[in-house]
Amino acid sequence: MSGLLAFIRSNALWLGAGMLLTFLSSFGQTFFISVFAGNIRADFGLSHGAWGGLYAAATMASAVVMVFAGTLTDRIRVRNLGPMVIVGLSAAALAMAMASSLWMLALAVFFLRLFGQGLMSHTAMVAMSRWFIATRGRAIGIAGLGISLGESLLPLSFVALLGFVAWRNLWISSALVLLCLAPVLFVLLRNERTPQSFTTDEGSQGMQGRNWTRLEALRHPFYWLMVPALIGPPAWGTAFFFHQVHLAEVKDWSHAVLVALFPVFTVSAVVFLQVAGWMVDRFGSARLMPVYLLPNAAGFIIFALAPSSWTGALGMICMGASAGMNNTLGTTIWAEAYGTRNLGSIRAMMAAVSVLGSAIGPGLTGVIIDQGIDFARQGWAIALYFALASLLAALAARFLLRDAKAEGGG
């Protein structure tokens, strides 16, 4: 514990910058946007499927742009890029408040997803991977606490505020909060850490003792075996939060009761975020890859069966465990596999796939809901998906271990 506290004290500014970025990404994450799902569907006359389809289309478009925009982290320092991304997200939040037609709504969602879930999270995680090497897992775990804080505080707070504040005014408030915090990031990073986030050297190396390009990564089996694991958590985790109002209805719980379980998810995610960070620094990412998705499978089965909100809390613990491990492994895997020299462009590709997953999940499940199969019952199929993705991730881990040994054998 004393070692962890010393690590935090000596790196507080950079860890704080990472936490701030991941926290502010919350305003473009599904768990926040979906708080307003009922109001949006009512104002624009949308069914579950139509709202899910619009959200999916806007998110898919942001995934395409993310492939190219994510490479900015290889060329622009975080202290310059970060504030620009925050201002962009603030403008997107204001656009959400002002949307008066479907095309304006879609455009607002597009920019919320691009700047929030996409660039804000991506910038934070690439920075942590470059700034820290031996303690990369620990640094990512601590920086990831920002998103956990957002998951815990924002939905509960804004559901309560919706009782007496117009939903559009809440988006205006969000835009102002973001705008006010943009200068804070610049101040935190007035002295950027070494190694710099803007790369001019080789950085830490990946498989076979070298730094890979994005094209080389695409040609390696490791990437394709990991695609289902990349898609799964954002697809079905996003769908869970996206359909929270619907899920509360089919479970005959109030929306406030379901949202009150989110801190349980957050606590579980925080615990496993730190555990995964410690394990990655000690044993490497490959040891966790075969198992980190399995708690998600258990969580969706529990929600399929849950007769009460107390049972749902157990499902939240399982889902939070996977989310915490995924937040760490979702960055460390790629740094260990492909090195950090081109990590911005490589991780941008992975982030785009994840964003694509977050588009597929709400859209597909929304269509199925419209066909009469509620989201809780869909949990059985989602659990099977996670089981199969875990099997493929285990095969990918064998490649990572094999090529690491090949490097060691020289």
C-alpha positions in Angstrom: 0.0 0.0 0.0 2.8 2.4 0.8 4.4 1.7 -2.6 1.1 2.5 -4.3 0.7 5.8 -2.4 4.3 6.7 -3.2 3.6 6.0 -6.9 0.5 8.2 -6.8 2.2 11.0 -5.0 5.2 11.1 -7.4 2.9 10.9 -10.5 -0.2 12.8 -9.3 -0.3 15.4 -12.0 -0.2 12.9 -14.9 -2.5 10.4 -13.2 -4.9 13.2 -12.4 -4.9 14.3 -16.1 -5.7 10.7 -17.1 -8.5 10.5 -14.5 -9.9 13.9 -15.6 -10.0 12.8 -19.3 -11.7 9.5 -18.5 -14.2 11.2 -16.2 -15.1 13.8 -18.8 -15.6 11.1 -21.4 -18.7 10.1 -19.4 -20.7 12.9 -21.1 -20.3 11.0 -24.4 -20.8 7.5 -22.9 -24.0 5.5 -23.3 -24.6 5.2 -19.5 -25.0 9.0 -19.5 -26.8 9.6 -22.8 -29.3 6.8 -22.0 -30.5 8.6 -18.9 -32.3 10.9 -21.3 -33.6 8.0 -23.5 -37.3 8.3 -22.3 -37.3 12.1 -22.9 -35.6 11.9 -26.3 -38.0 9.2 -27.5 -41.0 11.2 -26.3 -39.8 14.5 -27.8 -39.0 13.0 -31.2 -41.7 10.3 -31.3 -39.2 7.3 -31.5 -39.7 3.7 -30.7 -37.0 1.6 -29.0 -35.9 0.3 -32.4 -35.9 3.7 -34.1 -34.0 5.4 -31.3 -31.6 2.4 -31.2 -31.2 2.6 -35.0 -30.4 6.3 -35.0 -27.9 5.9 -32.1 -26.3 3.0 -33.9 -25.9 4.9 -37.2 -24.4 7.9 -35.5 -22.1 5.7 -33.5 -21.0 3.7 -36.5 -20.2 6.9 -38.3 -18.1 8.1 -35.4 -16.2 4.7 -35.5 -15.2 5.3 -39.1 -13.9 8.8 -38.3 -12.2 7.4 -35.2 -9.9 5.2 -37.3 -8.3 8.4 -38.7 -8.8 10.9 -35.8 -7.2 8.5 -33.3 -3.9 8.9 -35.0 -3.7 12.5 -33.7 -2.3 11.0 -30.5 0.8 10.1 -32.5 1.4 13.6 -33.6 -0.1 16.0 -31.0 0.9 16.2 -27.3 -1.9 15.4 -24.8 -1.6 18.9 -23.2 -2.7 20.3 -26.5 -5.0 17.7 -27.9 -6.8 17.0 -24.6 -8.3 20.5 -24.1 -9.3 20.6 -27.8 -11.2 17.3 -27.4 -12.9 18.6 -24.2 -14.1 21.7 -26.0 -15.4 19.5 -28.9 -17.4 17.4 -26.4 -18.8 20.6 -24.8 -20.0 21.8 -28.2 -21.6 18.3 -28.8 -23.4 18.6 -25.5 -24.7 22.0 -26.5 -25.8 20.6 -29.8 -27.8 17.9 -28.0 -29.6 20.6 -26.0 -30.5 22.5 -29.1 -31.5 19.6 -31.4 -34.9 20.2 -32.9 -35.0 17.6 -35.7 -33.9 14.0 -36.2 -30.9 15.0 -38.3 -29.7 17.4 -35.6 -30.2 14.7 -33.0 -28.1 12.3 -35.0 -25.4 14.8 -35.5 -25.3 15.6 -31.8 -25.0 11.9 -31.0 -22.3 11.5 -33.6 -20.1 14.2 -32.0 -20.9 13.0 -28.4 -19.7 9.5 -29.3 -16.7 10.7 -31.3 -15.3 13.2 -28.7 -16.5 11.3 -25.6 -16.3 7.6 -25.9 -13.9 7.8 -28.8 -11.2 10.5 -28.6 -11.4 11.4 -24.9 -10.9 7.8 -23.7 -8.4 7.0 -26.4 -6.2 10.0 -25.6 -6.1 9.1 -21.9 -5.2 5.5 -22.5 -2.5 6.1 -25.1 -1.0 8.7 -22.8 -0.9 6.3 -19.9 0.7 3.6 -22.1 3.4 5.9 -23.2 4.1 7.7 -20.0 4.4 4.5 -18.0 6.1 1.2 -18.9 6.9 -1.0 -15.9 3.9 0.4 -14.0 1.6 0.7 -17.1 -1.1 -1.6 -15.7 -1.2 0.3 -12.4 -1.3 3.7 -14.1 -4.1 2.7 -16.5 -6.0 1.3 -13.5 -5.8 4.6 -11.6 -6.6 6.7 -14.6 -9.6 4.5 -15.3 -11.1 5.5 -12.0 -12.4 8.6 -13.8 -14.9 6.6 -15.8 -15.8 4.6 -12.8 -16.5 7.8 -10.9 -18.7 9.0 -13.8 -20.6 5.8 -13.9 -21.3 6.0 -10.2 -22.2 9.7 -9.9 -23.6 11.0 -13.1 -26.6 8.7 -13.9 -27.9 8.8 -10.3 -27.5 12.6 -10.1 -29.0 13.4 -13.4 -32.0 11.0 -13.0 -32.7 12.9 -9.7 -32.3 16.2 -11.5 -34.7 15.2 -14.3 -37.5 15.3 -11.7 -37.4 19.1 -11.7 -35.0 20.3 -14.5 -35.8 20.1 -18.2 -33.6 17.6 -19.9 -32.3 20.1 -22.5 -31.2 22.4 -19.7 -29.2 19.5 -18.1 -27.3 19.2 -21.4 -26.5 22.9 -21.4 -25.2 22.5 -17.8 -23.0 19.6 -19.0 -21.5 21.7 -21.8 -20.6 24.5 -19.3 -19.0 22.0 -16.9 -16.8 20.6 -19.8 -15.9 24.1 -21.0 -14.8 25.1 -17.5 -12.6 22.1 -17.0 -10.7 22.3 -20.3 -8.1 24.7 -18.9 -7.6 22.4 -15.8 -6.1 19.7 -18.1 -3.7 22.1 -19.6 -2.5 23.2 -16.2 -2.1 19.6 -15.0 0.1 18.9 -18.0 2.2 22.1 -18.0 5.2 19.8 -17.6 4.5 16.7 -19.6 5.9 13.5 -18.3 8.9 11.6 -19.9 8.6 9.5 -22.0 6.6 12.1 -23.9 3.1 11.3 -25.2 4.3 12.7 -28.6 6.6 10.0 -29.8 9.9 10.5 -31.5 11.7 7.4 -30.2 11.0 3.7 -30.5 9.1 3.4 -27.2 8.6 0.0 -25.5 8.5 -2.9 -27.9 5.9 -5.6 -28.6 5.9 -9.2 -29.9 9.1 -10.4 -31.5 11.0 -7.5 -29.8 9.8 -4.8 -32.2 7.3 -2.1 -32.8 4.5 -3.0 -35.2 2.7 -0.8 -37.7 -1.1 -0.8 -38.0 -0.9 -2.8 -41.3 1.3 -5.4 -39.8 -1.0 -5.7 -36.8 -4.0 -6.3 -39.2 -2.1 -9.2 -40.8 -1.4 -11.0 -37.5 -3.9 -13.7 -36.2 -3.7 -12.1 -32.7 -5.8 -9.2 -33.9 -8.6 -11.2 -35.5 -8.9 -13.6 -32.6 -9.4 -10.5 -30.3 -12.0 -8.9 -32.5 -15.0 -10.6 -30.7 -13.6 -9.6 -27.3 -13.2 -6.1 -28.6 -16.8 -5.9 -29.8 -18.5 -7.7 -26.9 -18.1 -5.4 -23.9 -19.0 -2.2 -25.7 -21.8 -3.9 -27.7 -23.7 -5.6 -24.9 -22.6 -3.3 -22.0 -23.7 -0.3 -24.0 -27.0 -2.1 -24.8 -27.5 -2.7 -21.1 -27.2 0.9 -20.2 -28.9 2.1 -23.3 -32.1 0.1 -22.5 -32.0 0.8 -18.8 -35.5 2.5 -18.8 -36.9 -0.5 -20.8 -35.1 -3.0 -18.5 -36.6 -1.4 -15.4 -40.1 -1.6 -16.9 -39.9 -5.3 -17.8 -38.5 -6.1 -14.4 -41.2 -4.1 -12.8 -38.7 -1.9 -11.0 -38.6 1.9 -10.9 -35.9 3.5 -13.0 -34.5 5.1 -9.9 -34.1 1.6 -8.3 -32.2 0.3 -11.2 -30.0 3.4 -11.4 -29.3 3.0 -7.7 -27.6 -0.3 -8.5 -25.0 1.5 -10.7 -22.7 2.3 -7.8 -22.5 -1.4 -7.1 -21.3 -1.9 -10.7 -18.8 1.0 -10.1 -17.4 -0.4 -6.9 -16.9 -3.8 -8.5 -15.3 -2.2 -11.6 -12.9 -0.1 -9.4 -11.8 -3.2 -7.4 -11.1 -5.3 -10.4 -9.6 -2.3 -12.3 -6.9 -2.2 -9.6 -6.6 -6.0 -9.3 -6.1 -6.3 -13.1 -3.6 -3.5 -13.1 -1.5 -5.2 -10.4 -1.7 -8.6 -12.2 -0.8 -7.1 -15.6 2.3 -5.4 -14.1 3.3 -8.7 -12.4 2.3 -11.4 -14.9 1.4 -9.7 -18.2 -1.9 -9.3 -20.0 -2.0 -12.8 -21.4 -2.7 -14.5 -18.1 -6.0 -12.6 -17.8 -7.2 -12.8 -21.4 -8.9 -16.2 -21.2 -11.1 -15.2 -18.2 -11.8 -11.5 -18.1 -15.0 -11.7 -20.1 -16.6 -14.6 -18.2 -18.0 -12.5 -15.3 -20.0 -10.6 -18.0 -21.6 -13.9 -19.1 -22.6 -14.6 -15.5 -24.0 -11.1 -15.1 -26.3 -11.3 -18.1 -27.6 -14.7 -17.0 -28.4 -13.2 -13.6 -30.3 -10.3 -15.1 -32.2 -12.7 -17.3 -33.4 -14.5 -14.2 -33.3 -11.8 -11.5 -36.7 -11.6 -9.6 -35.6 -8.6 -7.5 -33.3 -5.6 -7.5 -31.2 -7.3 -4.8 -30.5 -10.2 -7.2 -29.7 -7.6 -9.9 -27.0 -6.2 -7.6 -25.2 -9.6 -7.9 -25.4 -9.2 -11.7 -23.9 -5.7 -11.4 -21.0 -7.1 -9.4 -20.2 -9.6 -12.1 -20.6 -7.1 -14.9 -18.5 -4.6 -13.0 -15.7 -7.2 -12.6 -15.5 -7.7 -16.3 -15.7 -4.0 -17.0 -12.8 -3.2 -14.6 -10.6 -5.8 -16.1 -11.5 -4.8 -19.7 -10.7 -1.1 -18.9 -7.1 -2.2 -18.1 -6.6 -5.0 -20.6 -8.2 -2.9 -23.4 -5.0 -0.8 -23.5 -2.2 -3.0 -22.0 -2.9 -5.9 -24.5 -2.1 -3.7 -27.5 1.0 -2.1 -26.0 2.4 -5.6 -25.1 1.5 -7.1 -28.4 2.5 -4.3 -30.8 4.7 -1.8 -28.8 4.1 1.8 -28.2 5.8 3.6 -31.1 2.6 3.5 -33.3 0.2 2.8 -30.5 -2.0 5.8 -31.3 -2.8 4.6 -34.8 -3.0 0.9 -33.7 -5.2 1.6 -30.7 -7.4 4.0 -32.9 -8.2 1.0 -35.0 -9.1 -1.0 -31.9 -11.1 1.9 -30.5 -13.0 2.1 -33.7 -14.0 -1.5 -33.5 -15.1 -1.0 -29.9 -17.2 2.1 -30.9 -18.6 0.0 -33.7 -19.6 -2.6 -31.1 -21.3 0.1 -29.1 -23.3 0.9 -32.2 -24.3 -2.7 -33.0 -25.5 -3.5 -29.4 -28.2 -0.9 -28.9 -29.4 -1.0 -32.5 -29.7 -4.8 -32.6 -31.2 -5.3 -29.2 -33.6 -2.5 -29.9 -34.9 -4.2 -33.0 -35.3 -7.5 -31.1 -37.2 -5.6 -28.3 -39.6 -4.3 -31.0 -40.1 -7.9 -32.0 -41.4 -8.8 -28.6 -38.2 -10.3 -26.9 -37.3 -8.1 -24.0 -33.7 -7.2 -23.1 -33.6 -9.4 -20.0 -34.4 -12.5 -22.0 -31.8 -11.6 -24.6 -29.2 -12.0 -21.8 -29.0 -15.8 -22.5 -27.7 -15.2 -26.1 -25.4 -12.4 -24.9 -23.9 -14.8 -22.2 -23.2 -17.4 -24.9 -21.4 -14.7 -27.0 -19.1 -13.8 -24.1 -18.3 -17.5 -23.5 -17.2 -17.9 -27.2 -15.3 -14.7 -27.2 -13.4 -15.9 -24.1 -12.4 -19.0 -25.9 -11.0 -17.0 -28.9 -9.2 -14.7 -26.5 -7.5 -17.7 -24.8 -6.2 -18.7 -28.3 -4.9 -15.1 -28.8 -3.1 -15.3 -25.5 -1.2 -18.3 -26.7 0.2 -16.2 -29.6 1.2 -13.4 -27.2 3.0 -15.8 -24.9 4.7 -17.7 -27.7 6.0 -14.5 -29.4 7.1 -13.1 -26.1 9.1 -16.3 -25.4 10.5 -16.1 -29.0 11.8 -12.6 -28.2 13.3 -13.8 -24.9 15.1 -16.7 -26.7 16.6 -14.2 -29.1 
